[in-house]
Structures are given as structure tokens and as C-alpha cells.
């Protein structure tokens, strides 16, 4: 859905840390970019400046001029080809419902990132809303940037990851999505399917555990310490390693060879070590990132219900012991006085209820639960004349 001059038109949905960074970065490089945020007051300063000031990794400051800045979804989606959703996973359902009436054939929606099961849930919500447009939904394994918002119309990139796996739903459309997004970000690479992007969700391993294990320090200092450099110790890293092993085991139960956290740090940041304590401290991309100011942070309200809860649900569905992950979920429930199991993604909300592993794998690869050869045979049988 490029315009008559062949210009690629983009929309970014979400004006938080990541959304402002991505919108400004693409706009500063000459792309036509629209920006949506549900709450108009949060984008008033951006509307007034008609763009976002962005500090790059090398401390250079650039300006990203935006074409449309609005809280009206129809206005932001009109005429765009690529839609980058950059909101906490807790907002994916709301975004899908808001998009559903206005999506057009040929548009691509990329969740940056999907966390665990994001594309599956987004697809199910669009179906429930009666969206009939032939839209391709994709998700990334993580967000491209380590970034923060510097002010109402400012953002700061600390580091770009070396590579970001991306998969479409179904996986047969991944190459089509990459043809578009790699024009903008060559860091995006093909993942086998959305099970791989969802179960290689490293935020599930790092964010909730480090936040909960450092909660006293967070509340005492309002987050005035370096989250990864100071918050990761030998003991906390050992807990991360157990959570990581459970995630990898759940993935294996679904036929997915997930990367370990050590492998991921080496690929994403070129950070290495004999254990997570060493590798995380070897990562310059984590330098300068402060801890959350309180427990009321997306590392809990996003990563527990939309990363840990669906991993635990899949583990229990397919017989994997997830006691460490369950322990973190329960601690978060107590600390927040919230039932994250109830609020989180389930096999039902991802559209996977009652499916066998083989059916789930067919769904993410082909878009339906039966392999193509069986579907072709069914179509052939329907066409046989009745004698």
C-alpha cells in the first residue's frame, strides 16, 4: 500500500519509550511516519513540535518530523503500508480492537515485540471483531532499541541490537514482511515461526525476576541504580538461569529449540561470559539503564501476565514443571495485589485451546491446523462427482 510515487508510508502505534524512539528514528531518516497514541495529552507536545527530538547512540541529536500525530486510529492508518505496534503487551488487545474497523488488504502489522503469544492473540481478536481484511500480522522477539523517553517530545537511543528475529503468522508470509521492514531496519532477520519469537522472549527471563528480587532497593531509592549493572549479582543471576531453563524446556515441548539467555546476549549484543552474571555485565548496551522507579512498571504489569503467564500455561498444558516461573508469578500477584493468572494470556486467548502440538505447529506455519497436503486432499474429495 505505497502511494503513487512509491513512497513507503508507516504508522507507529504507541508513544511510550519505544514508540517515540522508533517514530523519530524512521522519520529522521526521511520516511513518511504517522504516530498514534490513545491518550491525546501524551502527544500534545509532539503535535505542537510536529515531531520528536532524538539523541542517537553517538550523542548526535536529530529531529524526526512526523506527518500525522493523532489519537484517532482511522486517521493514522489511512494509506499506510506498514504498521509498527510499539506498546506494552497489555495494550495489544485494545490496539487490535481499535484497528479492526480500519485495516485494509495488504497492510502489515508488526508487534514490537509480541512478548509471548502476541501475534496469536492479535489474530484471534481481529477475527472476533469481524475484521475481514487480508492483513499480515507479525511479531518480533524483542524491541530493536534499548531506549528511554527524554521528555514529552524527546527520546534517547542507548543501543541498537545486532539482530532481531521476526516471524509472520503464518510463517509462509515472513519473507513478504521482511521485504518491507528490512528496507528500514536490516537488523530484522527471519525466525522460523511465532513460536520461536514468543518462546525466545528474553524479557520474560530478565525483567520480572530482577524487579522482584531488587524490590526493596527499588522502593528505597525510587530506582536510582543501574538495573542490570547493579541489580544483577551472582545470586540473582542463578535465579535467572533456572527461569531460563524452564522457558527453554517449555519451548522444547512444543518442538522449538529456543536460545538460552547466554546465547541471546551473545547474538543480540555480542556480550559473553561463562554465566549470566558475567555476560550481562559484559554488555555495554545495559550501561546507564536505571531501574524502575516503582513496582508499578511494565516489567511487572506487562512481563508477568503477557510473558511468564503464557509460558507457564503452555508448560502446564504439555507437562513441563515450571515451579520457578510460577514462584515469580505468585510473588508478583502478592506484591501487586493482582491475579496475574486471570489477567494474563492463556491457551484460550491465544487460540490454542484443545490443540495438539502438531496442530499448533501447523497453525503457526500455515495458518490452519491441518497440513497442506490434507487440505488439498479434502478439496479434491469435495470436487469428486457424486455417482
C-alpha positions as CSV (number, residue, x, y, z in Angstrom):
1,X,0.0,0.0,0.0
2,X,2.6,2.5,-1.2
3,X,1.4,5.8,-2.6
4,X,1.5,6.6,-6.3
5,X,5.1,7.8,-6.0
6,X,6.2,4.5,-4.5
7,X,6.8,6.1,-1.0
8,X,6.6,3.6,1.9
9,X,4.2,5.1,4.4
10,X,4.5,3.9,8.0
11,X,2.5,4.2,11.2
12,X,3.7,3.7,14.8
13,X,1.1,2.9,17.3
14,X,2.2,3.9,20.8
15,X,4.1,6.9,22.1
16,X,5.9,5.5,25.0
17,X,9.7,5.0,25.2
18,X,9.9,2.6,22.3
19,X,7.2,4.1,20.1
20,X,8.6,7.6,20.3
21,X,12.1,6.3,19.5
22,X,11.1,4.2,16.5
23,X,8.9,7.0,15.1
24,X,11.6,9.6,15.5
25,X,14.3,7.3,14.1
26,X,12.4,6.4,11.0
27,X,11.2,10.0,10.4
28,X,14.7,11.4,10.8
29,X,15.8,9.1,8.0
30,X,13.3,10.5,5.6
31,X,10.3,8.1,5.9
32,X,6.7,9.2,6.0
33,X,5.6,8.4,9.6
34,X,2.3,8.7,11.4
35,X,2.1,8.4,15.2
36,X,-0.9,7.2,17.2
37,X,-1.4,7.3,21.0
38,X,-4.7,6.6,22.7
39,X,-4.3,9.5,25.2
40,X,-4.1,12.8,23.3
41,X,-2.5,14.6,26.2
42,X,0.6,12.4,25.9
43,X,1.2,13.5,22.4
44,X,0.3,17.2,22.7
45,X,4.0,18.3,22.8
46,X,4.8,16.1,19.8
47,X,1.8,17.6,17.9
48,X,3.0,21.1,18.8
49,X,6.6,20.5,17.6
50,X,5.4,18.3,14.7
51,X,8.0,15.8,15.5
52,X,10.4,14.3,18.1
53,X,13.9,15.2,19.0
54,X,16.1,12.1,19.2
55,X,19.5,11.6,20.7
56,X,21.4,8.8,18.9
57,X,24.0,6.4,20.3
58,X,26.9,8.6,19.3
59,X,25.2,11.6,21.2
60,X,24.2,13.3,18.0
61,X,20.8,14.9,18.2
62,X,18.4,14.7,15.2
63,X,14.8,15.7,14.6
64,X,12.2,13.3,13.3
65,X,9.3,15.3,11.6
66,X,6.0,13.4,11.7
67,X,3.2,13.7,9.2
68,X,0.2,12.8,11.4
69,X,0.1,12.7,15.2
70,X,-3.3,11.7,16.5
71,X,-5.4,9.7,18.9
72,X,-7.7,8.9,16.0
73,X,-6.8,5.4,14.7
74,X,-8.6,5.8,11.3
75,X,-6.6,9.0,10.6
76,X,-3.2,7.4,11.5
77,X,-3.8,4.1,9.5
78,X,-5.1,5.8,6.4
79,X,-2.9,5.0,3.4
80,X,-0.1,3.3,5.3
81,X,1.5,0.0,4.4
82,X,3.5,-1.0,7.5
83,X,2.0,-0.6,11.0
84,X,4.5,-0.9,13.8
85,X,2.8,-1.6,17.1
86,X,5.1,-0.4,20.0
87,X,3.0,-0.7,23.1
88,X,3.2,-2.9,26.2
89,X,1.7,-6.3,25.5
90,X,-1.2,-5.3,27.9
91,X,-2.3,-3.0,25.1
92,X,-2.3,-5.5,22.2
93,X,-5.9,-6.5,22.6
94,X,-7.1,-2.8,22.8
95,X,-5.0,-1.9,19.8
96,X,-6.3,-4.9,17.8
97,X,-9.9,-3.8,18.6
98,X,-9.2,-0.2,17.6
99,X,-7.5,-1.2,14.4
100,X,-10.0,-3.8,13.3
101,X,-12.6,-1.5,11.5
102,X,-9.9,0.4,9.6
103,X,-7.4,-2.3,8.4
104,X,-7.1,-2.8,4.6
105,X,-6.0,-5.7,2.4
106,X,-2.2,-5.8,2.0
107,X,-1.3,-4.0,5.2
108,X,1.3,-5.4,7.6
109,X,1.1,-5.2,11.3
110,X,4.3,-5.9,13.3
111,X,4.2,-6.2,17.1
112,X,7.4,-4.8,18.5
113,X,7.6,-7.2,20.4
114,X,4.9,-9.7,20.7
115,X,6.1,-10.9,24.1
116,X,4.6,-14.4,24.4
117,X,1.7,-15.2,22.1
118,X,1.2,-11.7,20.9
119,X,0.6,-12.4,17.2
120,X,-1.7,-15.3,18.0
121,X,-3.8,-13.2,20.4
122,X,-3.9,-10.3,18.0
123,X,-5.1,-12.6,15.2
124,X,-7.8,-14.0,17.4
125,X,-9.1,-10.6,18.5
126,X,-9.3,-9.4,14.8
127,X,-11.3,-12.5,14.0
128,X,-13.6,-11.9,16.9
129,X,-14.1,-8.3,15.8
130,X,-15.2,-9.4,12.3
131,X,-12.1,-8.0,10.5
132,X,-12.2,-9.5,7.0
133,X,-9.2,-7.6,5.6
134,X,-6.3,-9.7,4.3
135,X,-3.8,-8.3,6.8
136,X,-0.4,-9.9,7.7
137,X,0.4,-10.0,11.4
138,X,4.0,-10.4,12.5
139,X,5.9,-10.1,15.8
140,X,9.5,-9.5,16.8
141,X,11.4,-11.4,19.5
142,X,12.3,-8.1,21.3
143,X,12.4,-4.4,20.7
144,X,15.2,-3.2,18.4
145,X,16.3,-0.4,20.8
146,X,17.5,0.0,24.3
147,X,16.0,3.4,24.7
148,X,14.3,5.8,27.0
149,X,12.0,8.8,26.7
150,X,13.9,12.0,27.5
151,X,10.8,14.3,27.7
152,X,7.4,14.9,26.2
153,X,8.8,15.2,22.7
154,X,12.3,13.7,23.2
155,X,13.8,10.2,23.1
156,X,17.3,8.7,23.5
157,X,18.7,5.5,22.0
158,X,21.3,3.8,24.1
159,X,22.0,0.9,21.8
160,X,20.5,-1.0,18.8
161,X,20.6,-4.7,19.0
162,X,22.6,-6.5,16.3
163,X,19.8,-8.6,15.0
164,X,16.1,-9.1,15.8
165,X,14.2,-12.2,14.7
166,X,10.8,-11.7,13.2
167,X,8.1,-14.1,12.2
168,X,4.8,-13.7,10.5
169,X,1.6,-15.6,11.2
170,X,1.5,-17.7,9.2
171,X,5.3,-18.3,8.7
172,X,4.7,-18.6,4.9
173,X,4.4,-14.8,4.9
174,X,7.6,-14.0,6.8
175,X,9.7,-13.3,3.7
176,X,7.0,-10.9,2.4
177,X,7.2,-8.9,5.7
178,X,11.0,-8.9,5.7
179,X,11.0,-7.5,2.1
180,X,9.3,-4.4,3.6
181,X,10.8,-4.0,7.0
182,X,14.5,-4.6,6.1
183,X,14.4,-1.6,3.9
184,X,14.1,0.4,7.1
185,X,15.9,-1.9,9.6
186,X,18.3,-4.5,8.2
187,X,18.7,-5.9,11.7
188,X,15.4,-7.8,11.3
189,X,16.0,-11.4,10.3
190,X,13.7,-14.4,9.7
191,X,12.6,-16.6,12.6
192,X,11.1,-20.0,11.8
193,X,7.6,-19.0,13.2
194,X,5.9,-17.1,16.0
195,X,6.5,-19.9,18.5
196,X,10.2,-19.1,18.2
197,X,9.8,-15.4,18.6
198,X,7.4,-15.9,21.5
199,X,9.5,-18.5,23.4
200,X,12.7,-16.6,22.8
201,X,11.2,-13.7,24.7
202,X,14.1,-12.7,26.9
203,X,12.1,-10.1,28.8
204,X,10.3,-12.9,30.4
205,X,13.6,-14.1,31.9
206,X,15.2,-10.8,32.9
207,X,12.5,-8.2,33.7
208,X,10.2,-9.7,36.4
209,X,12.8,-11.6,38.3
210,X,15.3,-8.7,38.6
211,X,12.5,-6.3,39.5
212,X,11.1,-8.6,42.2
213,X,14.5,-9.6,43.6
214,X,15.5,-5.9,43.9
215,X,12.2,-4.6,45.1
216,X,13.5,-3.2,48.4
217,X,16.2,-1.3,46.7
218,X,13.8,0.0,44.0
219,X,11.3,1.3,46.6
220,X,14.0,2.7,48.8
221,X,15.8,4.7,46.1
222,X,13.0,5.1,43.5
223,X,15.1,3.2,41.1
224,X,18.3,5.2,41.5
225,X,20.7,2.5,40.5
226,X,21.7,0.7,37.3
227,X,19.2,-2.1,36.8
228,X,21.5,-4.5,35.0
229,X,24.9,-3.4,36.2
230,X,23.9,-3.2,39.9
231,X,20.8,-5.4,40.1
232,X,22.5,-8.5,38.6
233,X,24.6,-10.4,41.1
234,X,25.8,-14.0,41.4
235,X,22.7,-15.0,43.3
236,X,20.1,-13.1,41.2
237,X,21.8,-14.5,38.0
238,X,21.4,-18.0,39.3
239,X,17.7,-17.5,39.7
240,X,17.5,-16.1,36.2
241,X,19.3,-19.2,34.9
242,X,16.7,-21.5,36.4
243,X,13.8,-19.4,34.9
244,X,15.7,-19.6,31.6
245,X,16.0,-23.4,31.7
246,X,12.2,-23.7,32.3
247,X,11.5,-21.4,29.4
248,X,13.8,-23.5,27.1
249,X,12.1,-26.7,28.3
250,X,8.6,-25.4,27.5
251,X,9.9,-24.5,24.1
252,X,11.3,-28.0,23.6
253,X,7.9,-29.5,24.5
254,X,6.5,-27.5,21.5
255,X,9.3,-28.7,19.2
256,X,11.2,-25.4,19.4
257,X,14.9,-25.2,20.0
258,X,15.0,-21.9,22.0
259,X,18.1,-19.9,22.5
260,X,19.5,-19.8,26.0
261,X,19.8,-16.4,27.6
262,X,23.6,-16.7,27.2
263,X,23.3,-17.4,23.5
264,X,20.8,-14.5,23.1
265,X,23.1,-12.0,24.8
266,X,26.0,-13.1,22.5
267,X,23.8,-12.7,19.4
268,X,21.9,-9.5,20.3
269,X,24.7,-7.6,22.0
270,X,28.0,-9.5,21.4
271,X,28.1,-9.9,25.2
272,X,29.7,-13.1,26.5
273,X,30.6,-14.8,29.7
274,X,30.7,-18.2,31.5
275,X,27.4,-17.4,33.2
276,X,24.6,-14.8,33.1
277,X,26.3,-12.6,35.8
278,X,29.4,-12.3,33.6
279,X,27.6,-11.9,30.3
280,X,25.2,-9.2,31.5
281,X,28.0,-7.2,32.9
282,X,29.9,-7.6,29.6
283,X,27.0,-5.8,27.8
284,X,27.7,-2.0,27.2
285,X,24.1,-1.7,25.9
286,X,22.9,-2.1,29.5
287,X,25.1,0.7,30.9
288,X,23.2,3.7,32.1
289,X,19.8,2.0,32.2
290,X,18.2,2.8,35.5
291,X,15.9,0.5,37.5
292,X,12.2,1.0,37.5
293,X,11.1,3.8,39.9
294,X,8.5,1.6,41.5
295,X,6.9,-1.8,41.2
296,X,4.1,-0.2,39.1
297,X,6.1,-0.8,36.0
298,X,5.7,-2.7,32.7
299,X,8.4,-5.2,33.9
300,X,5.7,-6.5,36.2
301,X,2.3,-5.5,34.7
302,X,3.4,-6.4,31.2
303,X,6.0,-9.1,31.5
304,X,4.3,-11.2,34.2
305,X,0.9,-11.6,32.6
306,X,2.0,-11.5,29.0
307,X,5.3,-13.3,29.1
308,X,5.5,-15.5,32.2
309,X,1.9,-16.5,32.5
310,X,1.5,-17.8,28.9
311,X,4.9,-19.7,29.2
312,X,3.6,-21.3,32.4
313,X,0.3,-22.1,30.8
314,X,1.9,-23.8,27.9
315,X,4.3,-25.6,30.2
316,X,1.4,-27.0,32.3
317,X,-0.6,-27.9,29.1
318,X,2.3,-30.0,27.9
319,X,3.6,-31.4,31.1
320,X,6.6,-29.2,31.9
321,X,7.5,-28.4,35.5
322,X,7.6,-24.5,35.8
323,X,7.9,-24.1,39.6
324,X,10.4,-21.2,39.4
325,X,8.3,-19.3,36.9
326,X,5.2,-20.0,39.0
327,X,7.0,-18.7,42.1
328,X,7.8,-15.4,40.4
329,X,4.2,-15.0,39.1
330,X,2.9,-15.7,42.7
331,X,5.3,-13.1,44.2
332,X,4.1,-10.6,41.6
333,X,0.5,-11.3,42.4
334,X,1.1,-10.7,46.1
335,X,3.2,-7.6,45.6
336,X,0.7,-6.0,43.2
337,X,-2.5,-7.4,44.9
338,X,-3.5,-8.6,41.5
339,X,-4.3,-12.0,40.0
340,X,-2.0,-12.0,37.0
341,X,-3.0,-15.6,36.1
342,X,-6.5,-14.2,35.5
343,X,-5.3,-11.1,33.6
344,X,-2.7,-12.9,31.6
345,X,-2.6,-14.6,28.2
346,X,-3.9,-18.2,28.3
347,X,-4.0,-21.0,25.8
348,X,-7.6,-19.9,25.2
349,X,-6.8,-16.3,24.5
350,X,-4.1,-17.3,22.1
351,X,-6.5,-19.5,20.2
352,X,-4.7,-22.7,21.1
353,X,-7.2,-24.4,23.4
354,X,-7.5,-28.1,22.8
355,X,-4.9,-28.2,20.1
356,X,-2.2,-30.8,19.9
357,X,1.5,-29.9,19.4
358,X,1.3,-30.9,15.7
359,X,-1.8,-28.7,15.2
360,X,-0.2,-25.7,16.9
361,X,2.8,-26.1,14.7
362,X,0.7,-26.3,11.6
363,X,-1.3,-23.2,12.7
364,X,1.8,-21.0,13.1
365,X,3.4,-22.3,9.9
366,X,0.4,-22.4,7.5
367,X,-2.4,-20.5,9.3
368,X,-4.5,-23.6,9.9
369,X,-4.3,-26.7,12.0
370,X,-4.2,-29.2,9.1
371,X,-1.1,-29.7,7.0
372,X,-1.4,-28.5,3.3
373,X,-1.5,-32.0,1.8
374,X,-4.5,-33.0,3.9
375,X,-6.3,-29.7,3.0
376,X,-5.6,-30.3,-0.7
377,X,-6.9,-33.9,-0.4
378,X,-10.1,-32.5,1.3
379,X,-10.6,-30.0,-1.6
380,X,-10.1,-32.8,-4.1
381,X,-12.7,-35.0,-2.4
382,X,-15.2,-32.2,-2.4
383,X,-14.8,-31.8,-6.1
384,X,-15.3,-35.5,-6.9
385,X,-18.6,-36.1,-8.7
386,X,-21.3,-38.0,-6.8
387,X,-22.2,-41.2,-8.6
